[in-house]
């Protein structure tokens, strides 16, 4: 079964059961990238299940959702790996993974591991607002509407007044996404910068599971 949307728990894989296989429990915002890496690298031993990407906007719910998914699938797989960084959980997700005996992606969030955690930390940016391929595609659903900017544009300065630059961390070379990211920057009144990151530490981390 392939990923159908970002609001349901969906599983991608070919095995009739998970015995002898590895399950990736991931944020729905990473589904496209993980499926591409699986296909490109022939990682057929990995299955993927995605939690709703909208949890990105309510990080306090991520830890519980991951715990439920681990409990649901633990008996079906030899190994489970959590494809989340801390993602605003304040260390709670890491503590839960340690308690459950599963590993997770290192880093504070996906922006960091896409660029590479070391490189991202070295920049020390505090006035940059980041978008990934997923967030460019879903900008209205994940930024504009939740913040009420579609109804009250005057809120823009309240939310983004301390930012200077919208940085698009591009996983792919897609002119249409680049154009849309530039439009997002203009809507927020921010300067624009595009950085081609590829899959960064996400790719190297998953490669280490093979």
GIRAMO-V224630 format. One record per pair of residues at least 6 apart in sequence whose ideal C-beta (glycine too) atoms are under 7 Angstrom apart, sorted by sequence separation. I is the first residue (numbers start at 1). GAP is how many residues later the second one is. D is the distance in Angstrom with one decimal. If there is no record, write none. Layout:
# GIRAMO-V224630
I | GAP | D
I | GAP | D
This chain:
# GIRAMO-V224630
4 | 6 | 5.8
15 | 6 | 5.4
37 | 6 | 7.0
55 | 6 | 5.5
74 | 6 | 6.6
87 | 6 | 6.9
97 | 6 | 6.6
107 | 6 | 4.2
144 | 6 | 5.1
149 | 6 | 6.0
185 | 6 | 6.9
3 | 7 | 5.1
55 | 7 | 5.1
73 | 7 | 6.4
86 | 7 | 6.1
97 | 7 | 4.8
135 | 7 | 5.9
148 | 7 | 5.8
149 | 7 | 5.9
185 | 7 | 3.9
26 | 8 | 5.8
38 | 8 | 5.8
86 | 8 | 6.5
105 | 8 | 5.8
112 | 8 | 4.1
147 | 8 | 6.4
1 | 9 | 6.2
3 | 9 | 6.2
84 | 9 | 6.1
111 | 9 | 6.8
1 | 10 | 5.7
2 | 10 | 5.5
24 | 10 | 6.4
55 | 10 | 6.2
70 | 10 | 5.8
94 | 10 | 6.6
107 | 10 | 4.5
182 | 10 | 5.2
1 | 11 | 6.3
93 | 11 | 6.7
106 | 11 | 6.2
147 | 12 | 5.7
35 | 13 | 6.7
168 | 13 | 3.9
181 | 13 | 6.8
34 | 14 | 5.6
51 | 14 | 5.1
51 | 15 | 7.0
82 | 15 | 5.7
66 | 16 | 5.8
178 | 16 | 6.1
31 | 17 | 7.0
51 | 18 | 6.4
66 | 18 | 6.7
114 | 18 | 6.2
166 | 18 | 6.2
31 | 19 | 4.8
111 | 19 | 4.2
166 | 19 | 3.8
49 | 20 | 6.5
82 | 20 | 5.7
84 | 20 | 5.9
85 | 20 | 5.0
81 | 21 | 6.6
82 | 21 | 6.9
84 | 21 | 6.4
85 | 21 | 6.9
111 | 21 | 6.9
6 | 22 | 4.1
24 | 22 | 5.7
26 | 22 | 6.2
28 | 22 | 4.2
62 | 22 | 6.5
80 | 22 | 4.8
81 | 22 | 5.5
82 | 22 | 4.0
83 | 22 | 5.8
85 | 22 | 4.1
86 | 22 | 5.1
87 | 22 | 5.4
110 | 22 | 6.3
166 | 22 | 6.1
12 | 23 | 6.5
22 | 23 | 5.8
24 | 23 | 6.9
27 | 23 | 7.0
28 | 23 | 6.1
85 | 23 | 5.9
86 | 23 | 6.6
173 | 23 | 6.9
21 | 24 | 5.6
22 | 24 | 5.0
23 | 24 | 5.1
24 | 24 | 4.8
25 | 24 | 5.7
26 | 24 | 5.3
27 | 24 | 6.2
28 | 24 | 5.5
29 | 24 | 4.1
49 | 24 | 6.9
85 | 24 | 5.1
166 | 24 | 4.3
170 | 24 | 5.9
28 | 25 | 3.4
62 | 25 | 5.8
85 | 25 | 6.2
165 | 25 | 5.7
170 | 25 | 6.6
21 | 26 | 5.8
23 | 26 | 6.4
25 | 26 | 6.9
27 | 26 | 6.0
63 | 26 | 5.3
164 | 26 | 6.6
165 | 26 | 4.5
166 | 26 | 5.6
167 | 26 | 4.9
168 | 26 | 4.7
169 | 26 | 5.5
170 | 26 | 5.0
171 | 26 | 6.5
29 | 27 | 6.0
62 | 27 | 5.4
66 | 27 | 6.3
85 | 27 | 6.7
163 | 27 | 5.7
164 | 27 | 6.2
170 | 27 | 6.5
171 | 27 | 6.2
3 | 28 | 4.6
27 | 28 | 7.0
59 | 28 | 5.6
85 | 28 | 5.7
160 | 28 | 5.0
165 | 28 | 5.5
167 | 28 | 6.3
169 | 28 | 4.8
171 | 28 | 6.0
18 | 29 | 6.3
27 | 29 | 6.9
59 | 29 | 3.2
63 | 29 | 4.6
67 | 29 | 5.6
160 | 29 | 6.9
14 | 30 | 6.7
59 | 30 | 5.5
63 | 30 | 4.8
66 | 30 | 6.6
70 | 30 | 5.2
160 | 30 | 6.6
62 | 31 | 6.0
129 | 31 | 6.6
15 | 32 | 6.6
70 | 32 | 6.1
136 | 32 | 6.5
156 | 32 | 6.3
63 | 33 | 5.1
67 | 33 | 6.9
156 | 33 | 6.5
13 | 34 | 3.0
129 | 34 | 4.6
12 | 35 | 6.6
13 | 35 | 6.6
127 | 35 | 6.7
128 | 35 | 6.8
131 | 35 | 6.6
11 | 36 | 6.4
12 | 36 | 4.4
127 | 36 | 5.5
11 | 37 | 6.9
127 | 37 | 4.1
128 | 37 | 5.0
129 | 37 | 5.1
130 | 37 | 5.2
131 | 37 | 5.1
132 | 37 | 5.5
133 | 37 | 6.5
11 | 38 | 4.5
127 | 38 | 6.5
131 | 38 | 7.0
133 | 38 | 4.6
10 | 39 | 6.8
128 | 39 | 4.6
130 | 39 | 5.9
132 | 39 | 6.5
133 | 39 | 6.0
9 | 40 | 6.2
10 | 40 | 5.8
9 | 41 | 6.9
25 | 41 | 6.1
136 | 41 | 5.0
9 | 42 | 6.2
25 | 44 | 4.8
133 | 44 | 6.0
136 | 44 | 5.3
7 | 45 | 5.1
25 | 45 | 6.7
136 | 45 | 4.8
139 | 45 | 5.1
6 | 46 | 5.9
3 | 47 | 5.9
6 | 47 | 3.8
7 | 47 | 6.6
6 | 48 | 6.5
136 | 48 | 6.7
34 | 49 | 6.5
23 | 50 | 5.4
131 | 50 | 5.9
30 | 53 | 5.8
131 | 53 | 6.6
23 | 54 | 4.3
115 | 54 | 5.9
18 | 55 | 6.9
22 | 55 | 6.7
25 | 55 | 6.2
114 | 55 | 5.1
21 | 56 | 5.8
27 | 56 | 6.7
21 | 57 | 6.6
22 | 57 | 4.7
23 | 57 | 4.9
24 | 57 | 5.5
25 | 57 | 5.1
26 | 57 | 3.5
27 | 57 | 5.5
114 | 57 | 6.6
18 | 58 | 3.9
20 | 58 | 5.9
25 | 58 | 6.7
111 | 58 | 5.9
17 | 59 | 6.1
18 | 59 | 3.9
19 | 59 | 6.9
22 | 59 | 6.4
24 | 59 | 5.1
9 | 60 | 7.0
129 | 61 | 6.4
30 | 80 | 6.8
115 | 80 | 6.9
29 | 81 | 7.0
115 | 82 | 4.9
114 | 83 | 4.7
116 | 84 | 4.8
117 | 84 | 5.7
57 | 85 | 6.5
114 | 85 | 6.8
115 | 85 | 5.6
116 | 85 | 5.5
56 | 86 | 6.4
114 | 86 | 4.4
113 | 87 | 5.7
113 | 88 | 4.1
114 | 88 | 6.4
57 | 89 | 5.6
113 | 89 | 5.5
107 | 94 | 6.6
105 | 97 | 6.8
105 | 100 | 5.5
32 | 102 | 6.9
29 | 105 | 4.4
81 | 128 | 6.0
33 | 138 | 5.8
37 | 162 | 6.3
33 | 166 | 5.8
37 | 166 | 5.8
43 | 167 | 6.2
33 | 169 | 6.5
37 | 169 | 5.9
22 | 187 | 6.2
